[in-house]
Amino acid sequence: MTKVLGDFSPEERAAQEERLRKVWETPGGWRYWTSVNNSDIGLWYGVASFGFMLFAGTLALLMRLQLAVPDNDLLTADFFNQAFTLHGTVMMFLFAVPIFEAIAIFLLPSMLGARELPFPRLSAFGFWSFLLGGVFVCGSIFFNSAPSTGWFMYPPLATDKEFSGIGADIWLLGLSFIEVASIAAAVEIIVGIMKCRAPGMRINLMPMFAWYLLIVAGMILFAFPPLIAGDILFEMERMFDWPFFDAERGGDPLLWQHLFWIFGHPEVYIIFLPAIALMAMIVPTFAQRPIVGYSWIVLAAVGTGFLSFGLWVHHMFTTGLPQISLAFFSAASEAVVIPTGVQIFVFIATMLAGRVIFSVPMLFGAGGLITFVIGGLTGVMVALVPFDWQAHDTYFVVAHLHYVLIGGMLFPVVAGIYYYFPFVTGKKLSDAWGKVAFWLMFIGFNVGFFPMHFSGLRGMPRRVFTYPGDLGWDWFNLISTIGAFVFAAGVLTIIVDMFRPKYKLNDLNPWRSGTLEWTNNPDESWGMRSVPIITSRYPLWDQPNLQRDIDEGRYYLPDAKSGRRETLVTSVLDAEPIQCLRVGGTSYVTIVAAMALGGVFIALTFHWWITTIVCAIITLMAILYWLWTGTAEIPEAPEIDVGLGERLPIYRSGPASVGWWAMFITMVGDGTAFASLVFGYFFYWTIHEDFTAGISGPGAFWPMAALLLFLFSWVLMLAARHLNRDDNIIAARTALVVALVVTVAASVSGLMGPFTHDMDPTSHVYPATVWIISIWTVVHAVVGCIMQAYCLARSFAGRMTARYDQDIVNVTLYWHFLAVTAIVSFGVLGLFPMMR
Amino acid sequence: MRSILPREIESLWTLFTAPVVWALHFIVCYVVVAIYCEKAGVWEIDFNSIRIGLGLLTLAALGMIVLSAYLAWRQWGFGSGDPPHDRPTDHDRRLFQGFATLLLSGLSFVAVVYVAIPLIFIAGCQQ
């Protein structure tokens, strides 16, 4: 690619910079919080999740104080239950996953050479959802109503309102809300990595971090939805007494365990891979050479991503499943060691091949790897069924999981904080303080957690609030407590170091890194001054004058003449520029939408039905306003000058557009949740001799009627899209109206089956399952109707035309998924009972 | 031989072929055994038939993975051009894809074999 770079006089450059600064300006005063800029959102996300970590860490210290000596009465049993439940929940849902979303939102655009991720308002919406949900869940402990049944909420304990109180609802609804944020982040990350890389950044030149994050975001799409499906079933049982997990009425608590761990095990890798991704950025810098075995890292990331979905039952080895089933999962659990080992050896090889500078980030990185390897080895032990039967639910498992998570996630994240602090703030954390912090944390951690292996092997169960003195556990526990406080002192050292006054560096790239993010000036909010052409994996090492050319605006998009926030969209494999994308700017609507959606979840917790409905309506209005004003805008001209003598289209629709991919990705996640509900249906069929328990089903007539009507509506949508493209606008609008009417008829038919057969969802799990699958489908149909009406309105408002048809193309994509959902739902509900 | 093989396609998705085969094989093994162990009394099928069936499935899965590995090897130019494949060209990008896909095929092959081992050693549901 030989391009003639731009050449601007200092005056022209100053004028460009003025315009760029204005367009990307972060508002001042209290309006600062309406910013959607990735560097602001990333920072807030990071600070909030770090704050939640400190909160959960404090709970851990309280627990360690309670366990320091036998027969202690510092904490009550109930408070202890709340503390360990919240500790696990907060660390997993409010720290480990969000901190990586924060890092991704902050770093990815700079690393990929984009100005912004494709959906900045979605990131902001995700952040506010996360913050509100997190405060709600954490705050409950101050009202003595925190969840108290363990972070995996096993029924029947957690479905029993007498034992679990409102805490379980807070957990289910608060976290469902946060899962929305995670899926939003996944959409943002996948589309960002696939479509927003700098020109020339082919997939063989992508930074390792992007490879890992691509895989992790894909994993979120398949891991979180089963939990959402589980949450729905769980909440229906708690709110309306639908007996999904009640064995007396045909339910089964094991279904929850399946759904939870189909989420829960990949979750461990969703946490681990981004942390390792940070290491893959740090190690080459301090080994002063490119990573050894780039392709092997891709193997490790993809391999781990897939295999991690075959491990969930290893959390259920003691539930009485057939041993042959356990053996499959045991085998897969041992197989995942291979890709995990590969990535560790890649780091070792890179360090051996280069000349390592042992800085603070490397110290934390190396300490983390050692710790993780120890946790991995005990993991190999507990993946063996007979050993697990002995160690299950003891402190041995507590030790194992903390070695894995703190070694595999916390230490690398701290390494990342030290490494990227200058990138974020333009200042450097202290080497001396960092070393003190490391040794306190490393020694404290091992003193704290290593003895737990022994207390566990001596039979100490997890989650006990106290223990008698004559069991041989007391010394181990006292040592663990001392270690925990030493570890906490290390964390405190880092915090003090962060807030200590520091000098501003004069150097954008203090570590002499090779990757693109280090070209960004933290004082400017535009990200890249101009979007460069990339020809290397380590452009700052290999491309001479890169920094200067970027700063002088010699590459793409050096200006913002349109007064809009613009970034480049490039092709998936070879990153050739294909579109100049306009992204959303500063806005209140994201906060309103997130707060209103939060209101829905919070009101549901307390059964305030009217508030729920009001909040739901506000959410819908906010989202519609957001879409109407902020998406698929018809540009003033079809093409725009992007610099270097090139012109690119502003508007794309179909698979070439980012919106189409966002819809596709969201619907894949949605489809996974639906598949989990269908899994539930067949699960109950498997465990019962007659899964209907003699109760009449929805019959075949109404489900088949619904199925045909849905298919008819889908065909009409296809026709509407086609007619609209042919500029046959009146026919297209007619097709949309008919499709809308047919969808309403289809939805009513979908509910008529269970309704006309008097299926009482509280009587047995079979009617409950039929209802839940029908309702799921109908709710999606209602959303489909809103989309159809939206397309109609856009057409009438002149915002959707034959040429600018993104709306209807994306809605038709939604309808493809809806058609599949309807076929599966009504096919299964109507026909399967006849085949049993 | 080569003419009946699919032509080389330009897509990111081919990278995931072998792991997807692993996933499908894994799911089928798990589901078949889970259903069999609950319904064995109803259906009167011998566990050995299940083992043989899943054994054949394993062979089919391994065959698919070998095919994917061959296609990956072809994409890698039959081993022409060693890694690191870091030049900014279509050619290097393709070699990288081929090599990474080949590595993943290897991992998936081993993982399918791992998952099939219990079928050899465990002769019943043992619930």
Interface residues (C-beta under 8 A of the other chain):
Chain A: M1 M194 G200 R202 I203 N204 L205 P290 G293 Y294 S295 W296 V298 L299 V302 G303 G305 F306 L307 F309 G310 G320 L321 P322 Q323 I324 S325 A327 F328 F329 S330 A331 A332 E334 A335 I338 P339 I534 T535 S536 R537 V572 L573 D574 T686 I687 E689
Chain B: E10 S11 L12 L15 F16 P19 V20 W22 A23 F26 C29 Y30 V33 A34 I35 C37 E38 K39 V42 P83 P84 H85 D86 P88 D90 D92 R93 L95 F96 Q97 F99 A100 L103 L104 L107 S108 V110 A111 Y114 V115 I117 P118 L119 F121 I122 G124 C125 Q126 Q127
